[in-house]
Amino acid sequence: MVTLPSHTSHAFQPLDMACFKPFKTIFIRERNKVMVTRNYIELNKITLARWVDKALDQALTRKNIILGFIITRIWPFKGHGS
């Protein structure tokens, strides 16, 4: 468990920095690509799941997760890279 100092979570949230922002960017890109190429969108659970799946695969990688901790200078793991 990692405890963050009060009123600093905006600067110290590793997953926000390195995973959730790319997830949102990729998700929006996929959504826009479908909306433009098909000139319509009937949003259903399957379409939404495809966008989420693609965005998760690209954004929530081991590399991005570790990078988030490096960027925020939080390293909760002993041995840096174990």
PDB file with SEQRES, HELIX, SHEET and CRYST1 records, atoms N, CA, C and O in Angstrom:
SEQRES   1 A   82  MET VAL THR LEU PRO SER HIS THR SER HIS ALA PHE GLN          
SEQRES   2 A   82  PRO LEU ASP MET ALA CYS PHE LYS PRO PHE LYS THR ILE          
SEQRES   3 A   82  PHE ILE ARG GLU ARG ASN LYS VAL MET VAL THR ARG ASN          
SEQRES   4 A   82  TYR ILE GLU LEU ASN LYS ILE THR LEU ALA ARG TRP VAL          
SEQRES   5 A   82  ASP LYS ALA LEU ASP GLN ALA LEU THR ARG LYS ASN ILE          
SEQRES   6 A   82  ILE LEU GLY PHE ILE ILE THR ARG ILE TRP PRO PHE LYS          
SEQRES   7 A   82  GLY HIS GLY SER                                              
HELIX    1 AA1 SER A    9  PHE A   12  1                                   4    
HELIX    2 AA2 PRO A   14  LEU A   15  1                                   2    
HELIX    3 AA3 ASP A   16  PHE A   20  3                                   5    
HELIX    4 AA4 LYS A   21  ARG A   38  1                                  18    
HELIX    5 AA5 LYS A   45  ALA A   59  1                                  15    
HELIX    6 AA6 ARG A   62  ILE A   71  1                                  10    
CRYST1    1.000    1.000    1.000  90.00  90.00  90.00 P 1           1          
ATOM      1  N   MET A   1       0.837  -1.164   0.000  1.00  0.00           N  
ATOM      2  CA  MET A   1       0.000   0.000   0.000  1.00  0.00           C  
ATOM      3  C   MET A   1       0.891   1.239   0.000  1.00  0.00           C  
ATOM      4  O   MET A   1       1.913   1.293   0.684  1.00  0.00           O  
ATOM      5  N   VAL A   2       0.478   2.219  -0.778  1.00  0.00           N  
ATOM      6  CA  VAL A   2       1.225   3.466  -0.855  1.00  0.00           C  
ATOM      7  C   VAL A   2       0.360   4.566  -0.258  1.00  0.00           C  
ATOM      8  O   VAL A   2      -0.800   4.720  -0.639  1.00  0.00           O  
ATOM      9  N   THR A   3       0.913   5.327   0.671  1.00  0.00           N  
ATOM     10  CA  THR A   3       0.200   6.456   1.262  1.00  0.00           C  
ATOM     11  C   THR A   3       0.726   7.737   0.637  1.00  0.00           C  
ATOM     12  O   THR A   3       1.937   7.954   0.574  1.00  0.00           O  
ATOM     13  N   LEU A   4      -0.184   8.582   0.175  1.00  0.00           N  
ATOM     14  CA  LEU A   4       0.212   9.841  -0.457  1.00  0.00           C  
ATOM     15  C   LEU A   4       0.020  10.989   0.516  1.00  0.00           C  
ATOM     16  O   LEU A   4      -0.930  10.986   1.299  1.00  0.00           O  
ATOM     17  N   PRO A   5       0.913  11.973   0.475  1.00  0.00           N  
ATOM     18  CA  PRO A   5       0.743  13.144   1.333  1.00  0.00           C  
ATOM     19  C   PRO A   5      -0.568  13.872   0.995  1.00  0.00           C  
ATOM     20  O   PRO A   5      -1.016  13.852  -0.151  1.00  0.00           O  
ATOM     21  N   SER A   6      -1.162  14.499   1.980  1.00  0.00           N  
ATOM     22  CA  SER A   6      -2.413  15.231   1.780  1.00  0.00           C  
ATOM     23  C   SER A   6      -2.286  16.280   0.686  1.00  0.00           C  
ATOM     24  O   SER A   6      -1.261  16.952   0.568  1.00  0.00           O  
ATOM     25  N   HIS A   7      -3.340  16.410  -0.112  1.00  0.00           N  
ATOM     26  CA  HIS A   7      -3.457  17.435  -1.150  1.00  0.00           C  
ATOM     27  C   HIS A   7      -2.390  17.328  -2.242  1.00  0.00           C  
ATOM     28  O   HIS A   7      -2.059  18.327  -2.881  1.00  0.00           O  
ATOM     29  N   THR A   8      -1.850  16.131  -2.460  1.00  0.00           N  
ATOM     30  CA  THR A   8      -0.854  15.958  -3.512  1.00  0.00           C  
ATOM     31  C   THR A   8      -1.214  14.847  -4.486  1.00  0.00           C  
ATOM     32  O   THR A   8      -0.419  14.511  -5.364  1.00  0.00           O  
ATOM     33  N   SER A   9      -2.383  14.285  -4.343  1.00  0.00           N  
ATOM     34  CA  SER A   9      -2.733  13.127  -5.184  1.00  0.00           C  
ATOM     35  C   SER A   9      -2.747  13.470  -6.667  1.00  0.00           C  
ATOM     36  O   SER A   9      -2.495  12.599  -7.500  1.00  0.00           O  
ATOM     37  N   HIS A  10      -3.039  14.723  -7.014  1.00  0.00           N  
ATOM     38  CA  HIS A  10      -3.050  15.113  -8.425  1.00  0.00           C  
ATOM     39  C   HIS A  10      -1.665  14.951  -9.065  1.00  0.00           C  
ATOM     40  O   HIS A  10      -1.561  14.710 -10.267  1.00  0.00           O  
ATOM     41  N   ALA A  11      -0.637  15.079  -8.286  1.00  0.00           N  
ATOM     42  CA  ALA A  11       0.718  15.000  -8.817  1.00  0.00           C  
ATOM     43  C   ALA A  11       1.340  13.619  -8.646  1.00  0.00           C  
ATOM     44  O   ALA A  11       2.352  13.312  -9.276  1.00  0.00           O  
ATOM     45  N   PHE A  12       0.751  12.802  -7.815  1.00  0.00           N  
ATOM     46  CA  PHE A  12       1.386  11.543  -7.458  1.00  0.00           C  
ATOM     47  C   PHE A  12       0.609  10.293  -7.846  1.00  0.00           C  
ATOM     48  O   PHE A  12       0.887   9.214  -7.322  1.00  0.00           O  
ATOM     49  N   GLN A  13      -0.331  10.408  -8.726  1.00  0.00           N  
ATOM     50  CA  GLN A  13      -1.084   9.219  -9.078  1.00  0.00           C  
ATOM     51  C   GLN A  13      -0.485   8.570 -10.314  1.00  0.00           C  
ATOM     52  O   GLN A  13      -0.752   8.996 -11.437  1.00  0.00           O  
ATOM     53  N   PRO A  14       0.316   7.551 -10.108  1.00  0.00           N  
ATOM     54  CA  PRO A  14       1.068   6.945 -11.198  1.00  0.00           C  
ATOM     55  C   PRO A  14       0.191   6.405 -12.331  1.00  0.00           C  
ATOM     56  O   PRO A  14       0.530   6.570 -13.503  1.00  0.00           O  
ATOM     57  N   LEU A  15      -0.907   5.776 -12.003  1.00  0.00           N  
ATOM     58  CA  LEU A  15      -1.738   5.213 -13.064  1.00  0.00           C  
ATOM     59  C   LEU A  15      -2.461   6.301 -13.843  1.00  0.00           C  
ATOM     60  O   LEU A  15      -2.691   6.150 -15.043  1.00  0.00           O  
ATOM     61  N   ASP A  16      -2.823   7.397 -13.178  1.00  0.00           N  
ATOM     62  CA  ASP A  16      -3.422   8.524 -13.904  1.00  0.00           C  
ATOM     63  C   ASP A  16      -2.436   9.074 -14.919  1.00  0.00           C  
ATOM     64  O   ASP A  16      -2.806   9.391 -16.049  1.00  0.00           O  
ATOM     65  N   MET A  17      -1.198   9.184 -14.515  1.00  0.00           N  
ATOM     66  CA  MET A  17      -0.171   9.782 -15.360  1.00  0.00           C  
ATOM     67  C   MET A  17       0.166   8.911 -16.571  1.00  0.00           C  
ATOM     68  O   MET A  17       0.287   9.425 -17.683  1.00  0.00           O  
ATOM     69  N   ALA A  18       0.318   7.621 -16.370  1.00  0.00           N  
ATOM     70  CA  ALA A  18       0.886   6.784 -17.419  1.00  0.00           C  
ATOM     71  C   ALA A  18      -0.080   5.781 -18.048  1.00  0.00           C  
ATOM     72  O   ALA A  18       0.238   5.192 -19.081  1.00  0.00           O  
ATOM     73  N   CYS A  19      -1.244   5.576 -17.451  1.00  0.00           N  
ATOM     74  CA  CYS A  19      -2.153   4.561 -17.991  1.00  0.00           C  
ATOM     75  C   CYS A  19      -3.533   5.106 -18.343  1.00  0.00           C  
ATOM     76  O   CYS A  19      -4.015   4.895 -19.456  1.00  0.00           O  
ATOM     77  N   PHE A  20      -4.164   5.798 -17.416  1.00  0.00           N  
ATOM     78  CA  PHE A  20      -5.539   6.225 -17.649  1.00  0.00           C  
ATOM     79  C   PHE A  20      -5.645   7.321 -18.702  1.00  0.00           C  
ATOM     80  O   PHE A  20      -6.599   7.344 -19.479  1.00  0.00           O  
ATOM     81  N   LYS A  21      -4.677   8.222 -18.733  1.00  0.00           N  
ATOM     82  CA  LYS A  21      -4.695   9.261 -19.763  1.00  0.00           C  
ATOM     83  C   LYS A  21      -4.511   8.648 -21.157  1.00  0.00           C  
ATOM     84  O   LYS A  21      -5.272   8.978 -22.066  1.00  0.00           O  
ATOM     85  N   PRO A  22      -3.521   7.762 -21.351  1.00  0.00           N  
ATOM     86  CA  PRO A  22      -3.416   7.100 -22.657  1.00  0.00           C  
ATOM     87  C   PRO A  22      -4.658   6.269 -22.989  1.00  0.00           C  
ATOM     88  O   PRO A  22      -5.078   6.218 -24.145  1.00  0.00           O  
ATOM     89  N   PHE A  23      -5.246   5.619 -21.980  1.00  0.00           N  
ATOM     90  CA  PHE A  23      -6.471   4.846 -22.212  1.00  0.00           C  
ATOM     91  C   PHE A  23      -7.559   5.743 -22.789  1.00  0.00           C  
ATOM     92  O   PHE A  23      -8.199   5.395 -23.781  1.00  0.00           O  
ATOM     93  N   LYS A  24      -7.761   6.886 -22.169  1.00  0.00           N  
ATOM     94  CA  LYS A  24      -8.797   7.819 -22.623  1.00  0.00           C  
ATOM     95  C   LYS A  24      -8.495   8.303 -24.048  1.00  0.00           C  
ATOM     96  O   LYS A  24      -9.395   8.370 -24.885  1.00  0.00           O  
ATOM     97  N   THR A  25      -7.249   8.634 -24.314  1.00  0.00           N  
ATOM     98  CA  THR A  25      -6.852   9.110 -25.637  1.00  0.00           C  
ATOM     99  C   THR A  25      -7.104   8.045 -26.704  1.00  0.00           C  
ATOM    100  O   THR A  25      -7.656   8.338 -27.764  1.00  0.00           O  
ATOM    101  N   ILE A  26      -6.698   6.819 -26.416  1.00  0.00           N  
ATOM    102  CA  ILE A  26      -6.872   5.724 -27.377  1.00  0.00           C  
ATOM    103  C   ILE A  26      -8.354   5.427 -27.573  1.00  0.00           C  
ATOM    104  O   ILE A  26      -8.802   5.217 -28.700  1.00  0.00           O  
ATOM    105  N   PHE A  27      -9.109   5.409 -26.490  1.00  0.00           N  
ATOM    106  CA  PHE A  27     -10.549   5.137 -26.567  1.00  0.00           C  
ATOM    107  C   PHE A  27     -11.241   6.171 -27.452  1.00  0.00           C  
ATOM    108  O   PHE A  27     -12.034   5.819 -28.325  1.00  0.00           O  
ATOM    109  N   ILE A  28     -10.937   7.442 -27.225  1.00  0.00           N  
ATOM    110  CA  ILE A  28     -11.551   8.526 -28.008  1.00  0.00           C  
ATOM    111  C   ILE A  28     -11.133   8.411 -29.479  1.00  0.00           C  
ATOM    112  O   ILE A  28     -11.952   8.623 -30.373  1.00  0.00           O  
ATOM    113  N   ARG A  29      -9.872   8.079 -29.729  1.00  0.00           N  
ATOM    114  CA  ARG A  29      -9.412   7.911 -31.107  1.00  0.00           C  
ATOM    115  C   ARG A  29     -10.183   6.796 -31.811  1.00  0.00           C  
ATOM    116  O   ARG A  29     -10.614   6.962 -32.952  1.00  0.00           O  
ATOM    117  N   GLU A  30     -10.355   5.675 -31.140  1.00  0.00           N  
ATOM    118  CA  GLU A  30     -11.096   4.558 -31.733  1.00  0.00           C  
ATOM    119  C   GLU A  30     -12.552   4.935 -31.980  1.00  0.00           C  
ATOM    120  O   GLU A  30     -13.109   4.625 -33.033  1.00  0.00           O  
ATOM    121  N   ARG A  31     -13.156   5.595 -31.022  1.00  0.00           N  
ATOM    122  CA  ARG A  31     -14.550   6.030 -31.167  1.00  0.00           C  
ATOM    123  C   ARG A  31     -14.700   6.968 -32.350  1.00  0.00           C  
ATOM    124  O   ARG A  31     -15.603   6.806 -33.170  1.00  0.00           O  
ATOM    125  N   ASN A  32     -13.816   7.946 -32.436  1.00  0.00           N  
ATOM    126  CA  ASN A  32     -13.894   8.927 -33.519  1.00  0.00           C  
ATOM    127  C   ASN A  32     -13.646   8.293 -34.877  1.00  0.00           C  
ATOM    128  O   ASN A  32     -14.277   8.662 -35.867  1.00  0.00           O  
ATOM    129  N   LYS A  33     -12.717   7.327 -34.922  1.00  0.00           N  
ATOM    130  CA  LYS A  33     -12.420   6.656 -36.176  1.00  0.00           C  
ATOM    131  C   LYS A  33     -13.680   5.945 -36.712  1.00  0.00           C  
ATOM    132  O   LYS A  33     -13.985   6.036 -37.901  1.00  0.00           O  
ATOM    133  N   VAL A  34     -14.385   5.260 -35.855  1.00  0.00           N  
ATOM    134  CA  VAL A  34     -15.601   4.553 -36.260  1.00  0.00           C  
ATOM    135  C   VAL A  34     -16.692   5.543 -36.655  1.00  0.00           C  
ATOM    136  O   VAL A  34     -17.395   5.337 -37.644  1.00  0.00           O  
ATOM    137  N   MET A  35     -16.827   6.598 -35.893  1.00  0.00           N  
ATOM    138  CA  MET A  35     -17.881   7.578 -36.176  1.00  0.00           C  
ATOM    139  C   MET A  35     -17.644   8.272 -37.513  1.00  0.00           C  
ATOM    140  O   MET A  35     -18.598   8.564 -38.235  1.00  0.00           O  
ATOM    141  N   VAL A  36     -16.381   8.540 -37.850  1.00  0.00           N  
ATOM    142  CA  VAL A  36     -16.061   9.223 -39.102  1.00  0.00           C  
ATOM    143  C   VAL A  36     -16.157   8.276 -40.290  1.00  0.00           C  
ATOM    144  O   VAL A  36     -16.747   8.625 -41.312  1.00  0.00           O  
ATOM    145  N   THR A  37     -15.584   7.083 -40.170  1.00  0.00           N  
ATOM    146  CA  THR A  37     -15.562   6.165 -41.305  1.00  0.00           C  
ATOM    147  C   THR A  37     -16.937   5.604 -41.635  1.00  0.00           C  
ATOM    148  O   THR A  37     -17.233   5.339 -42.800  1.00  0.00           O  
ATOM    149  N   ARG A  38     -17.764   5.424 -40.643  1.00  0.00           N  
ATOM    150  CA  ARG A  38     -19.095   4.871 -40.898  1.00  0.00           C  
ATOM    151  C   ARG A  38     -20.173   5.945 -40.934  1.00  0.00           C  
ATOM    152  O   ARG A  38     -21.321   5.683 -41.291  1.00  0.00           O  
ATOM    153  N   ASN A  39     -19.784   7.150 -40.560  1.00  0.00           N  
ATOM    154  CA  ASN A  39     -20.687   8.298 -40.571  1.00  0.00           C  
ATOM    155  C   ASN A  39     -21.946   8.069 -39.722  1.00  0.00           C  
ATOM    156  O   ASN A  39     -22.972   8.715 -39.935  1.00  0.00           O  
ATOM    157  N   TYR A  40     -21.859   7.186 -38.803  1.00  0.00           N  
ATOM    158  CA  TYR A  40     -22.964   6.934 -37.881  1.00  0.00           C  
ATOM    159  C   TYR A  40     -22.407   6.118 -36.728  1.00  0.00           C  
ATOM    160  O   TYR A  40     -21.285   5.616 -36.788  1.00  0.00           O  
ATOM    161  N   ILE A  41     -23.180   5.998 -35.714  1.00  0.00           N  
ATOM    162  CA  ILE A  41     -22.826   5.066 -34.657  1.00  0.00           C  
ATOM    163  C   ILE A  41     -24.072   4.661 -33.895  1.00  0.00           C  
ATOM    164  O   ILE A  41     -24.784   5.493 -33.334  1.00  0.00           O  
ATOM    165  N   GLU A  42     -24.306   3.400 -33.892  1.00  0.00           N  
ATOM    166  CA  GLU A  42     -25.362   2.856 -33.051  1.00  0.00           C  
ATOM    167  C   GLU A  42     -24.627   2.228 -31.884  1.00  0.00           C  
ATOM    168  O   GLU A  42     -24.166   1.089 -31.958  1.00  0.00           O  
ATOM    169  N   LEU A  43     -24.527   2.974 -30.827  1.00  0.00           N  
ATOM    170  CA  LEU A  43     -23.738   2.518 -29.689  1.00  0.00           C  
ATOM    171  C   LEU A  43     -24.450   1.362 -28.999  1.00  0.00           C  
ATOM    172  O   LEU A  43     -25.596   1.476 -28.565  1.00  0.00           O  
ATOM    173  N   ASN A  44     -23.746   0.269 -28.915  1.00  0.00           N  
ATOM    174  CA  ASN A  44     -24.259  -0.878 -28.177  1.00  0.00           C  
ATOM    175  C   ASN A  44     -23.121  -1.437 -27.327  1.00  0.00           C  
ATOM    176  O   ASN A  44     -21.982  -0.981 -27.424  1.00  0.00           O  
ATOM    177  N   LYS A  45     -23.432  -2.407 -26.511  1.00  0.00           N  
ATOM    178  CA  LYS A  45     -22.436  -2.949 -25.586  1.00  0.00           C  
ATOM    179  C   LYS A  45     -21.255  -3.594 -26.312  1.00  0.00           C  
ATOM    180  O   LYS A  45     -20.123  -3.527 -25.833  1.00  0.00           O  
ATOM    181  N   ILE A  46     -21.505  -4.200 -27.433  1.00  0.00           N  
ATOM    182  CA  ILE A  46     -20.419  -4.864 -28.167  1.00  0.00           C  
ATOM    183  C   ILE A  46     -19.444  -3.836 -28.735  1.00  0.00           C  
ATOM    184  O   ILE A  46     -18.229  -4.004 -28.625  1.00  0.00           O  
ATOM    185  N   THR A  47     -19.967  -2.782 -29.335  1.00  0.00           N  
ATOM    186  CA  THR A  47     -19.111  -1.724 -29.879  1.00  0.00           C  
ATOM    187  C   THR A  47     -18.290  -1.079 -28.769  1.00  0.00           C  
ATOM    188  O   THR A  47     -17.082  -0.891 -28.917  1.00  0.00           O  
ATOM    189  N   LEU A  48     -18.931  -0.745 -27.675  1.00  0.00           N  
ATOM    190  CA  LEU A  48     -18.249  -0.136 -26.541  1.00  0.00           C  
ATOM    191  C   LEU A  48     -17.162  -1.069 -26.005  1.00  0.00           C  
ATOM    192  O   LEU A  48     -16.052  -0.627 -25.709  1.00  0.00           O  
ATOM    193  N   ALA A  49     -17.481  -2.350 -25.883  1.00  0.00           N  
ATOM    194  CA  ALA A  49     -16.506  -3.328 -25.380  1.00  0.00           C  
ATOM    195  C   ALA A  49     -15.289  -3.423 -26.299  1.00  0.00           C  
ATOM    196  O   ALA A  49     -14.166  -3.581 -25.820  1.00  0.00           O  
ATOM    197  N   ARG A  50     -15.495  -3.330 -27.599  1.00  0.00           N  
ATOM    198  CA  ARG A  50     -14.363  -3.376 -28.542  1.00  0.00           C  
ATOM    199  C   ARG A  50     -13.433  -2.187 -28.344  1.00  0.00           C  
ATOM    200  O   ARG A  50     -12.212  -2.337 -28.330  1.00  0.00           O  
ATOM    201  N   TRP A  51     -14.023  -1.003 -28.190  1.00  0.00           N  
ATOM    202  CA  TRP A  51     -13.198   0.192 -27.979  1.00  0.00           C  
ATOM    203  C   TRP A  51     -12.427   0.079 -26.669  1.00  0.00           C  
ATOM    204  O   TRP A  51     -11.235   0.381 -26.621  1.00  0.00           O  
ATOM    205  N   VAL A  52     -13.100  -0.352 -25.613  1.00  0.00           N  
ATOM    206  CA  VAL A  52     -12.459  -0.483 -24.305  1.00  0.00           C  
ATOM    207  C   VAL A  52     -11.346  -1.528 -24.374  1.00  0.00           C  
ATOM    208  O   VAL A  52     -10.254  -1.296 -23.855  1.00  0.00           O  
ATOM    209  N   ASP A  53     -11.604  -2.666 -25.003  1.00  0.00           N  
ATOM    210  CA  ASP A  53     -10.618  -3.725 -25.108  1.00  0.00           C  
ATOM    211  C   ASP A  53      -9.354  -3.239 -25.817  1.00  0.00           C  
ATOM    212  O   ASP A  53      -8.239  -3.478 -25.354  1.00  0.00           O  
ATOM    213  N   LYS A  54      -9.542  -2.566 -26.929  1.00  0.00           N  
ATOM    214  CA  LYS A  54      -8.391  -2.063 -27.684  1.00  0.00           C  
ATOM    215  C   LYS A  54      -7.601  -1.038 -26.869  1.00  0.00           C  
ATOM    216  O   LYS A  54      -6.371  -1.079 -26.837  1.00  0.00           O  
ATOM    217  N   ALA A  55      -8.302  -0.133 -26.222  1.00  0.00           N  
ATOM    218  CA  ALA A  55      -7.639   0.899 -25.420  1.00  0.00           C  
ATOM    219  C   ALA A  55      -6.913   0.286 -24.226  1.00  0.00           C  
ATOM    220  O   ALA A  55      -5.797   0.696 -23.909  1.00  0.00           O  
ATOM    221  N   LEU A  56      -7.527  -0.685 -23.564  1.00  0.00           N  
ATOM    222  CA  LEU A  56      -6.880  -1.331 -22.418  1.00  0.00           C  
ATOM    223  C   LEU A  56      -5.613  -2.059 -22.850  1.00  0.00           C  
ATOM    224  O   LEU A  56      -4.580  -1.961 -22.187  1.00  0.00           O  
ATOM    225  N   ASP A  57      -5.689  -2.786 -23.957  1.00  0.00           N  
ATOM    226  CA  ASP A  57      -4.518  -3.515 -24.437  1.00  0.00           C  
ATOM    227  C   ASP A  57      -3.331  -2.595 -24.707  1.00  0.00           C  
ATOM    228  O   ASP A  57      -2.184  -2.965 -24.459  1.00  0.00           O  
ATOM    229  N   GLN A  58      -3.606  -1.418 -25.208  1.00  0.00           N  
ATOM    230  CA  GLN A  58      -2.520  -0.496 -25.567  1.00  0.00           C  
ATOM    231  C   GLN A  58      -2.065   0.374 -24.405  1.00  0.00           C  
ATOM    232  O   GLN A  58      -0.897   0.756 -24.347  1.00  0.00           O  
ATOM    233  N   ALA A  59      -2.957   0.692 -23.483  1.00  0.00           N  
ATOM    234  CA  ALA A  59      -2.618   1.644 -22.416  1.00  0.00           C  
ATOM    235  C   ALA A  59      -2.133   0.982 -21.130  1.00  0.00           C  
ATOM    236  O   ALA A  59      -1.231   1.497 -20.470  1.00  0.00           O  
ATOM    237  N   LEU A  60      -2.719  -0.143 -20.772  1.00  0.00           N  
ATOM    238  CA  LEU A  60      -2.362  -0.776 -19.501  1.00  0.00           C  
ATOM    239  C   LEU A  60      -1.311  -1.861 -19.715  1.00  0.00           C  
ATOM    240  O   LEU A  60      -1.570  -3.054 -19.560  1.00  0.00           O  
ATOM    241  N   THR A  61      -0.137  -1.406 -20.070  1.00  0.00           N  
ATOM    242  CA  THR A  61       0.978  -2.330 -20.278  1.00  0.00           C  
ATOM    243  C   THR A  61       1.904  -2.282 -19.071  1.00  0.00           C  
ATOM    244  O   THR A  61       1.893  -1.323 -18.299  1.00  0.00           O  
ATOM    245  N   ARG A  62       2.691  -3.311 -18.925  1.00  0.00           N  
ATOM    246  CA  ARG A  62       3.671  -3.347 -17.826  1.00  0.00           C  
ATOM    247  C   ARG A  62       4.581  -2.118 -17.900  1.00  0.00           C  
ATOM    248  O   ARG A  62       4.873  -1.479 -16.889  1.00  0.00           O  
ATOM    249  N   LYS A  63       5.019  -1.806 -19.118  1.00  0.00           N  
ATOM    250  CA  LYS A  63       5.908  -0.655 -19.334  1.00  0.00           C  
ATOM    251  C   LYS A  63       5.253   0.636 -18.848  1.00  0.00           C  
ATOM    252  O   LYS A  63       5.888   1.417 -18.139  1.00  0.00           O  
ATOM    253  N   ASN A  64       3.990   0.872 -19.218  1.00  0.00           N  
ATOM    254  CA  ASN A  64       3.299   2.100 -18.804  1.00  0.00           C  
ATOM    255  C   ASN A  64       3.090   2.156 -17.296  1.00  0.00           C  
ATOM    256  O   ASN A  64       3.243   3.212 -16.682  1.00  0.00           O  
ATOM    257  N   ILE A  65       2.742   1.025 -16.703  1.00  0.00           N  
ATOM    258  CA  ILE A  65       2.520   0.995 -15.252  1.00  0.00           C  
ATOM    259  C   ILE A  65       3.800   1.347 -14.516  1.00  0.00           C  
ATOM    260  O   ILE A  65       3.784   2.174 -13.604  1.00  0.00           O  
ATOM    261  N   ILE A  66       4.906   0.730 -14.902  1.00  0.00           N  
ATOM    262  CA  ILE A  66       6.192   1.025 -14.268  1.00  0.00           C  
ATOM    263  C   ILE A  66       6.588   2.475 -14.523  1.00  0.00           C  
ATOM    264  O   ILE A  66       7.071   3.157 -13.619  1.00  0.00           O  
ATOM    265  N   LEU A  67       6.384   2.949 -15.757  1.00  0.00           N  
ATOM    266  CA  LEU A  67       6.697   4.340 -16.097  1.00  0.00           C  
ATOM    267  C   LEU A  67       5.929   5.314 -15.209  1.00  0.00           C  
ATOM    268  O   LEU A  67       6.466   6.351 -14.818  1.00  0.00           O  
ATOM    269  N   GLY A  68       4.692   4.994 -14.891  1.00  0.00           N  
ATOM    270  CA  GLY A  68       3.893   5.859 -14.021  1.00  0.00           C  
ATOM    271  C   GLY A  68       4.532   6.040 -12.653  1.00  0.00           C  
ATOM    272  O   GLY A  68       4.529   7.140 -12.101  1.00  0.00           O  
ATOM    273  N   PHE A  69       5.075   4.966 -12.113  1.00  0.00           N  
ATOM    274  CA  PHE A  69       5.737   5.068 -10.817  1.00  0.00           C  
ATOM    275  C   PHE A  69       7.051   5.830 -10.930  1.00  0.00           C  
ATOM    276  O   PHE A  69       7.428   6.557 -10.010  1.00  0.00           O  
ATOM    277  N   ILE A  70       7.744   5.671 -12.041  1.00  0.00           N  
ATOM    278  CA  ILE A  70       8.995   6.402 -12.252  1.00  0.00           C  
ATOM    279  C   ILE A  70       8.716   7.898 -12.398  1.00  0.00           C  
ATOM    280  O   ILE A  70       9.394   8.721 -11.783  1.00  0.00           O  
ATOM    281  N   ILE A  71       7.717   8.247 -13.214  1.00  0.00           N  
ATOM    282  CA  ILE A  71       7.375   9.652 -13.440  1.00  0.00           C  
ATOM    283  C   ILE A  71       7.011  10.356 -12.136  1.00  0.00           C  
ATOM    284  O   ILE A  71       7.413  11.496 -11.904  1.00  0.00           O  
ATOM    285  N   THR A  72       6.249   9.671 -11.289  1.00  0.00           N  
ATOM    286  CA  THR A  72       5.797  10.298 -10.044  1.00  0.00           C  
ATOM    287  C   THR A  72       6.783  10.102  -8.902  1.00  0.00           C  
ATOM    288  O   THR A  72       6.558  10.555  -7.779  1.00  0.00           O  
ATOM    289  N   ARG A  73       7.876   9.422  -9.209  1.00  0.00           N  
ATOM    290  CA  ARG A  73       8.936   9.157  -8.228  1.00  0.00           C  
ATOM    291  C   ARG A  73       8.438   8.366  -7.025  1.00  0.00           C  
ATOM    292  O   ARG A  73       8.907   8.539  -5.900  1.00  0.00           O  
ATOM    293  N   ILE A  74       7.488   7.506  -7.296  1.00  0.00           N  
ATOM    294  CA  ILE A  74       7.007   6.586  -6.272  1.00  0.00           C  
ATOM    295  C   ILE A  74       7.489   5.210  -6.707  1.00  0.00           C  
ATOM    296  O   ILE A  74       7.184   4.766  -7.814  1.00  0.00           O  
ATOM    297  N   TRP A  75       8.219   4.550  -5.867  1.00  0.00           N  
ATOM    298  CA  TRP A  75       8.690   3.219  -6.218  1.00  0.00           C  
ATOM    299  C   TRP A  75       8.407   2.281  -5.055  1.00  0.00           C  
ATOM    300  O   TRP A  75       9.250   2.095  -4.177  1.00  0.00           O  
ATOM    301  N   PRO A  76       7.210   1.691  -5.053  1.00  0.00           N  
ATOM    302  CA  PRO A  76       6.828   0.850  -3.925  1.00  0.00           C  
ATOM    303  C   PRO A  76       7.450  -0.541  -3.960  1.00  0.00           C  
ATOM    304  O   PRO A  76       7.282  -1.309  -3.012  1.00  0.00           O  
ATOM    305  N   PHE A  77       8.156  -0.880  -5.018  1.00  0.00           N  
ATOM    306  CA  PHE A  77       8.695  -2.220  -5.170  1.00  0.00           C  
ATOM    307  C   PHE A  77      10.171  -2.238  -4.807  1.00  0.00           C  
ATOM    308  O   PHE A  77      10.928  -1.352  -5.203  1.00  0.00           O  
ATOM    309  N   LYS A  78      10.564  -3.229  -4.070  1.00  0.00           N  
ATOM    310  CA  LYS A  78      11.952  -3.360  -3.685  1.00  0.00           C  
ATOM    311  C   LYS A  78      12.760  -3.838  -4.885  1.00  0.00           C  
ATOM    312  O   LYS A  78      12.357  -4.796  -5.546  1.00  0.00           O  
ATOM    313  N   GLY A  79      13.853  -3.219  -5.176  1.00  0.00           N  
ATOM    314  CA  GLY A  79      14.759  -3.679  -6.213  1.00  0.00           C  
ATOM    315  C   GLY A  79      14.535  -3.085  -7.577  1.00  0.00           C  
ATOM    316  O   GLY A  79      15.164  -3.548  -8.529  1.00  0.00           O  
ATOM    317  N   HIS A  80      13.683  -2.090  -7.744  1.00  0.00           N  
ATOM    318  CA  HIS A  80      13.479  -1.400  -9.031  1.00  0.00           C  
ATOM    319  C   HIS A  80      13.474  -2.358 -10.224  1.00  0.00           C  
ATOM    320  O   HIS A  80      14.497  -2.539 -10.885  1.00  0.00           O  
ATOM    321  N   GLY A  81      12.364  -2.945 -10.485  1.00  0.00           N  
ATOM    322  CA  GLY A  81      12.238  -3.790 -11.670  1.00  0.00           C  
ATOM    323  C   GLY A  81      12.014  -5.246 -11.347  1.00  0.00           C  
ATOM    324  O   GLY A  81      11.993  -6.089 -12.244  1.00  0.00           O  
ATOM    325  N   SER A  82      11.847  -5.551 -10.069  1.00  0.00           N  
ATOM    326  CA  SER A  82      11.581  -6.950  -9.734  1.00  0.00           C  
ATOM    327  C   SER A  82      10.136  -7.294  -9.970  1.00  0.00           C  
ATOM    328  O   SER A  82       9.728  -8.432  -9.742  1.00  0.00           O  
TER     329      SER A  82                                                      
END                                                                             
